Amino acid sequence: MNWILFLLMFGLMIYGVYAIYSATWMIPGQRFWKSQIVWILAALPVFFIISLVDYRWIRLGAVPCYVLGVVGLIAVLLWGERRYGAQCWLNLGFVNVQPSQFAVLAGIMTIAVYLEATKKISPVLRILGCGAIVGAPWLLILVEPDLGMCIVWAPMVIALLFVGEIPKRWLIAMIIVGVAMVPLIVNLALKPYQYARITSFVNPYLDPQGNGWNIIQSLTAIGSGGFYGKGFKASNTLNELGFLPTTIKHNDFIFAVLGEQHGFLGGILLIAALGLLLLTGLYIAMKAEDGLGQLLAVGIVMLIFTYTFLNLGMTISITPITGLPLPLISYGGSFLMMILFGLGILQSVWIHRKAAR
């Protein structure tokens, strides 16, 4: 095993339990941190099983996983629960899941298999094939609507196409077309509350008591932490006084809580740990001895990076609020399961790299 990857993953999960507790300890009857421990215990066996199974099984399992992901997205549109203006959650009776999270992981596997199997055909056909794979789940997620998950797909697909040896001129052309389509998507596809998130990102003080409230309080909390922070359970924190959003401060805005408690130093150490996890993933991609392993590793690294960048970005107002959690730190069972499934694939690429010879 790559023990650096495992220790970083495990350490960040334990720190995540602490972070969730520190964000919610003042809420009467809260049990989020205990639930997160249960999810860790459930997700770790998945990680070890996926790690020990040769990742080449994905050649057989990618399409069934992809179909299951699309079915899940259709099911959530028919029977899902609506939260915060989007119908993203599916109640399975014993647990609530977000099918879009598993769909993007299935998308990585399917695109990796496709690109590895089509090296000898035209780049245009390969790009069109990837577009067809992405199209169905992306449109279903857009209908929910879940802007954050729609954004997650873009850098992941570009990274896979780059590693899949698509000529750079085609990638540049795709990026230009994608950027040009942003205004069209904003005008035609975004709901009013999503549009308000964008305007509040540009200037949160246009609506400081409404759509700009979360950004303003997050910036204030992180800024007030100074260099060393106010400390754990400090009585004068915005978190304890209730200024940070109670319903999402243990997932979407967990970094604002940590920034206030542990300051710039604590924030930098957390970012460094996440960065080292990503660099370890890239090292595994470099050591992969076949195209499939390299594609899978890069796709998963880019997925985790995108979640991390967008989550941290929205708390310090460099990206719009997208409602995406922070990998291994934020509260969320199905999200944690998806991340550990992906890290299990990454570990499998490392464990079975010599078998490719």
C-alpha positions as CSV (number, residue, x, y, z in Angstrom):
1,M,0.0,0.0,0.0
2,N,0.9,3.6,-0.4
3,W,1.0,4.4,3.3
4,I,1.4,8.2,2.8
5,L,-1.9,8.2,0.9
6,F,-3.6,6.1,3.6
7,L,-2.2,8.0,6.6
8,L,-3.2,11.4,5.1
9,M,-6.7,10.1,4.3
10,F,-7.2,8.6,7.8
11,G,-5.7,11.6,9.5
12,L,-7.9,14.0,7.6
13,M,-11.0,11.9,8.4
14,I,-10.2,12.0,12.1
15,Y,-9.6,15.7,11.9
16,G,-13.0,16.0,10.1
17,V,-14.7,14.4,13.1
18,Y,-13.1,17.0,15.3
19,A,-14.1,19.8,12.9
20,I,-17.7,18.6,12.8
21,Y,-17.8,18.5,16.6
22,S,-16.3,21.9,17.0
23,A,-18.8,23.3,14.5
24,T,-21.9,21.8,16.2
25,W,-21.1,21.2,19.9
26,M,-23.3,24.1,21.0
27,I,-26.4,22.8,19.2
28,P,-28.6,20.9,21.7
29,G,-28.8,17.2,20.9
30,Q,-26.4,17.3,17.9
31,R,-25.0,14.0,16.9
32,F,-23.3,14.9,13.6
33,W,-19.8,13.9,14.7
34,K,-21.0,10.6,16.0
35,S,-22.8,9.9,12.7
36,Q,-19.6,10.8,10.9
37,I,-17.7,8.1,12.9
38,V,-20.3,5.5,11.9
39,W,-19.9,6.5,8.2
40,I,-16.1,6.3,8.5
41,L,-16.4,2.8,9.9
42,A,-18.7,1.9,7.0
43,A,-16.6,3.5,4.3
44,L,-13.2,2.1,5.4
45,P,-14.0,-1.5,4.4
46,V,-15.1,-0.2,1.0
47,F,-11.7,1.5,0.7
48,F,-9.8,-1.6,1.6
49,I,-11.9,-3.9,-0.7
50,I,-11.5,-1.6,-3.7
51,S,-7.8,-1.2,-2.9
52,L,-7.1,-4.9,-3.0
53,V,-9.1,-5.7,-6.1
54,D,-7.2,-5.1,-9.3
55,Y,-8.4,-1.8,-10.8
56,R,-8.6,-3.4,-14.2
57,W,-12.0,-4.8,-13.2
58,I,-13.2,-1.3,-14.1
59,R,-13.1,-2.4,-17.8
60,L,-16.0,-4.7,-16.9
61,G,-17.7,-2.6,-14.2
62,A,-17.6,0.9,-15.6
63,V,-20.6,0.7,-17.9
64,P,-22.9,-1.0,-15.3
65,C,-21.8,1.7,-12.7
66,Y,-22.5,4.4,-15.3
67,V,-26.0,3.0,-16.0
68,L,-26.7,2.7,-12.3
69,G,-25.6,6.3,-11.9
70,V,-27.9,7.6,-14.6
71,V,-30.8,5.5,-13.2
72,G,-30.1,7.1,-9.8
73,L,-30.2,10.6,-11.3
74,I,-33.6,9.8,-13.0
75,A,-34.9,8.4,-9.7
76,V,-33.9,11.5,-7.8
77,L,-35.9,13.6,-10.3
78,L,-38.9,11.4,-9.8
79,W,-38.9,10.7,-6.1
80,G,-36.1,12.9,-4.6
81,E,-36.3,15.3,-1.7
82,R,-36.0,19.0,-2.4
83,R,-33.5,20.9,-0.2
84,Y,-32.3,24.5,-0.6
85,G,-34.1,24.8,-4.0
86,A,-32.7,21.6,-5.6
87,Q,-34.0,18.1,-5.8
88,C,-30.7,16.3,-5.2
89,W,-31.4,13.8,-2.5
90,L,-32.9,10.3,-2.7
91,N,-34.3,8.7,0.5
92,L,-33.6,5.0,0.5
93,G,-35.4,4.4,3.8
94,F,-32.3,3.8,6.0
95,V,-30.1,6.5,4.4
96,N,-30.3,9.6,2.2
97,V,-27.9,9.6,-0.8
98,Q,-27.0,12.1,-3.5
99,P,-26.8,10.1,-6.7
100,S,-24.9,12.9,-8.6
101,Q,-21.9,12.2,-6.4
102,F,-21.7,8.6,-7.5
103,A,-22.6,9.5,-11.1
104,V,-19.5,11.7,-11.4
105,L,-17.3,8.8,-10.1
106,A,-18.9,6.4,-12.5
107,G,-18.3,9.0,-15.2
108,I,-14.6,9.0,-14.4
109,M,-14.4,5.3,-14.7
110,T,-16.3,5.1,-18.0
111,I,-14.4,7.9,-19.6
112,A,-11.1,6.4,-18.5
113,V,-12.0,3.0,-20.0
114,Y,-13.3,4.7,-23.2
115,L,-10.2,6.8,-23.8
116,E,-7.8,3.9,-23.0
117,A,-9.7,1.7,-25.6
118,T,-9.9,4.3,-28.4
119,K,-6.3,5.6,-28.7
120,K,-6.1,4.8,-32.4
121,I,-9.2,6.6,-33.6
122,S,-9.7,10.3,-34.5
123,P,-9.4,12.9,-31.7
124,V,-12.7,14.4,-32.8
125,L,-14.5,11.0,-32.4
126,R,-12.9,10.5,-29.0
127,I,-14.1,14.0,-27.9
128,L,-17.6,13.3,-29.2
129,G,-17.6,10.0,-27.4
130,C,-16.7,11.6,-24.1
131,G,-19.3,14.3,-24.7
132,A,-21.9,11.5,-25.1
133,I,-20.8,9.9,-21.9
134,V,-20.9,13.1,-20.0
135,G,-24.1,14.5,-21.6
136,A,-26.8,12.3,-20.0
137,P,-25.7,12.7,-16.4
138,W,-24.7,16.3,-16.8
139,L,-28.1,17.3,-18.2
140,L,-30.0,15.4,-15.5
141,I,-27.9,17.1,-12.8
142,L,-28.6,20.5,-14.5
143,V,-32.4,19.7,-14.3
144,E,-32.2,19.1,-10.5
145,P,-30.6,21.8,-10.5
146,D,-27.2,21.3,-8.9
147,L,-24.9,24.0,-10.2
148,G,-21.9,22.8,-8.1
149,M,-22.0,19.3,-9.4
150,C,-22.4,20.6,-13.0
151,I,-19.2,22.6,-12.5
152,V,-17.3,19.6,-11.0
153,W,-17.6,17.7,-14.3
154,A,-15.8,20.3,-16.5
155,P,-12.2,20.2,-15.1
156,M,-12.4,16.5,-14.5
157,V,-13.2,15.9,-18.2
158,I,-10.5,18.3,-19.4
159,A,-7.9,16.6,-17.3
160,L,-8.9,13.1,-18.6
161,L,-8.8,14.3,-22.2
162,F,-5.4,15.8,-21.6
163,V,-4.0,12.6,-20.1
164,G,-5.8,10.7,-22.9
165,E,-3.5,12.4,-25.4
166,I,-6.1,14.6,-27.1
167,P,-4.2,17.3,-29.0
168,K,-3.9,20.6,-27.0
169,R,-5.5,22.6,-29.8
170,W,-8.7,20.7,-29.4
171,L,-8.6,21.1,-25.6
172,I,-8.0,24.9,-25.9
173,A,-10.9,25.1,-28.4
174,M,-13.2,23.2,-26.0
175,I,-12.3,25.5,-23.1
176,I,-13.0,28.6,-25.3
177,V,-16.4,27.3,-26.4
178,G,-17.2,26.3,-22.8
179,V,-16.4,29.8,-21.4
180,A,-18.4,31.4,-24.3
181,M,-21.4,29.3,-23.3
182,V,-21.3,30.4,-19.6
183,P,-23.6,33.5,-20.2
184,L,-26.1,31.3,-22.1
185,I,-26.2,28.8,-19.3
186,V,-26.6,31.6,-16.7
187,N,-29.5,33.1,-18.6
188,L,-31.3,30.0,-19.6
189,A,-30.6,27.3,-17.1
190,L,-30.0,29.0,-13.7
191,K,-32.8,29.3,-11.2
192,P,-33.4,32.8,-9.6
193,Y,-31.7,31.6,-6.3
194,Q,-28.6,30.4,-8.2
195,Y,-28.4,33.7,-10.1
196,A,-28.6,35.5,-6.8
197,R,-25.6,33.4,-5.5
198,I,-23.6,34.7,-8.4
199,T,-24.6,38.3,-7.9
200,S,-23.9,38.0,-4.1
201,F,-20.5,36.5,-5.0
202,V,-19.7,39.6,-7.1
203,N,-20.9,41.9,-4.3
204,P,-22.3,40.3,-1.2
205,Y,-23.2,43.8,0.2
206,L,-25.9,44.2,-2.4
207,D,-28.0,42.0,-0.1
208,P,-26.2,41.7,3.2
209,Q,-29.2,40.4,5.1
210,G,-30.1,37.9,2.5
211,N,-28.0,36.2,-0.2
212,G,-24.8,37.9,0.8
213,W,-25.2,36.9,4.5
214,N,-23.3,33.6,4.4
215,I,-20.3,35.0,2.5
216,I,-20.0,38.1,4.7
217,Q,-20.2,36.0,7.9
218,S,-17.7,33.4,6.5
219,L,-15.2,36.1,5.6
220,T,-15.7,37.8,9.0
221,A,-15.2,34.5,10.9
222,I,-12.0,33.6,9.0
223,G,-10.6,37.1,9.2
224,S,-11.3,37.4,12.9
225,G,-9.3,34.2,13.5
226,G,-6.1,36.1,12.9
227,F,-2.9,34.2,12.7
228,Y,-3.3,31.7,15.5
229,G,-7.1,31.6,15.8
230,K,-9.4,32.1,18.8
231,G,-9.2,28.5,20.0
232,F,-11.5,25.6,20.4
233,K,-14.8,26.4,22.1
234,A,-13.9,30.1,22.5
235,S,-16.9,32.1,23.7
236,N,-16.6,35.0,21.3
237,T,-16.7,33.2,18.0
238,L,-19.2,33.8,15.3
239,N,-19.8,30.1,15.2
240,E,-20.9,29.9,18.8
241,L,-22.9,33.1,18.6
242,G,-24.9,31.7,15.7
243,F,-23.8,34.0,12.9
244,L,-22.5,31.2,10.7
245,P,-25.4,29.2,9.0
246,T,-26.4,26.5,11.4
247,T,-27.7,24.1,8.8
248,I,-24.6,24.0,6.7
249,K,-21.7,25.1,8.8
250,H,-20.6,21.5,9.5
251,N,-20.4,20.7,5.8
252,D,-20.4,23.5,3.2
253,F,-18.8,26.2,5.6
254,I,-16.7,23.9,7.8
255,F,-13.5,25.8,6.7
256,A,-15.0,29.1,8.1
257,V,-15.4,27.4,11.5
258,L,-11.8,26.1,11.4
259,G,-10.4,29.4,10.2
260,E,-12.0,31.2,13.1
261,Q,-10.8,28.7,15.6
262,H,-7.3,28.0,14.4
263,G,-6.5,31.0,12.3
264,F,-4.3,31.4,9.3
265,L,-1.8,28.8,10.6
266,G,-4.4,26.1,11.1
267,G,-6.0,26.9,7.7
268,I,-2.6,26.6,5.9
269,L,-1.8,23.3,7.6
270,L,-5.1,21.9,6.5
271,I,-4.6,23.1,3.0
272,A,-1.1,21.6,3.0
273,A,-2.4,18.2,4.1
274,L,-5.0,18.2,1.4
275,G,-2.4,19.4,-1.1
276,L,0.0,16.6,-0.1
277,L,-2.8,14.1,-0.6
278,L,-3.4,15.4,-4.1
279,L,0.4,15.4,-4.9
280,T,0.5,11.8,-3.7
281,G,-2.3,11.0,-6.1
282,L,-0.4,12.6,-8.9
283,Y,2.7,10.6,-8.0
284,I,0.7,7.4,-8.2
285,A,-0.6,8.5,-11.6
286,M,3.1,9.0,-12.7
287,K,4.0,5.5,-11.5
288,A,1.0,3.8,-13.1
289,E,2.3,1.5,-15.8
290,D,-0.7,1.4,-18.1
291,G,-3.0,4.1,-19.6
292,L,-6.1,3.0,-17.6
293,G,-4.4,3.4,-14.3
294,Q,-3.0,6.8,-15.2
295,L,-6.4,8.0,-16.4
296,L,-8.2,6.8,-13.3
297,A,-5.6,8.3,-11.0
298,V,-5.7,11.7,-12.6
299,G,-9.5,11.7,-12.8
300,I,-9.9,11.0,-9.1
301,V,-7.2,13.6,-8.2
302,M,-8.9,16.2,-10.3
303,L,-12.3,15.4,-8.7
304,I,-10.9,15.8,-5.2
305,F,-9.1,19.0,-6.2
306,T,-12.2,20.5,-7.7
307,Y,-14.3,19.8,-4.6
308,T,-11.5,21.3,-2.4
309,F,-10.9,24.4,-4.5
310,L,-14.6,25.2,-4.8
311,N,-15.4,24.6,-1.2
312,L,-12.4,26.7,0.1
313,G,-13.1,29.3,-2.6
314,M,-16.7,29.9,-1.6
315,T,-15.7,30.4,2.1
316,I,-13.2,33.1,1.2
317,S,-15.2,34.6,-1.7
318,I,-13.0,33.7,-4.7
319,T,-15.7,31.4,-6.2
320,P,-19.6,31.5,-6.0
321,I,-21.4,29.5,-3.3
322,T,-21.9,26.1,-4.9
323,G,-22.9,23.9,-1.9
324,L,-20.0,21.5,-2.3
325,P,-18.5,19.9,0.8
326,L,-14.8,19.7,1.7
327,P,-13.4,16.2,1.0
328,L,-12.7,14.1,4.2
329,I,-13.5,17.1,6.5
330,S,-17.2,18.0,5.9
331,Y,-20.1,16.1,7.3
332,G,-21.8,13.7,4.8
333,G,-22.1,10.0,4.6
334,S,-22.7,9.4,0.9
335,F,-20.0,12.0,0.0
336,L,-17.4,10.3,2.3
337,M,-18.3,6.9,0.8
338,M,-17.8,8.3,-2.7
339,I,-14.4,9.9,-1.8
340,L,-13.1,6.7,-0.1
341,F,-14.3,4.6,-3.1
342,G,-12.2,6.9,-5.4
343,L,-9.2,6.8,-3.1
344,G,-9.6,3.0,-3.0
345,I,-9.2,3.0,-6.8
346,L,-6.2,5.3,-6.5
347,Q,-4.6,2.9,-3.9
348,S,-5.4,-0.1,-6.3
349,V,-3.5,1.6,-9.1
350,W,-0.5,1.8,-6.8
351,I,-0.8,-1.7,-5.4
352,H,-1.3,-3.4,-8.7
353,R,1.1,-1.2,-10.8
354,K,3.7,-4.0,-11.3
355,A,1.0,-6.4,-12.6
356,A,0.8,-4.2,-15.7
357,R,4.2,-5.3,-16.9
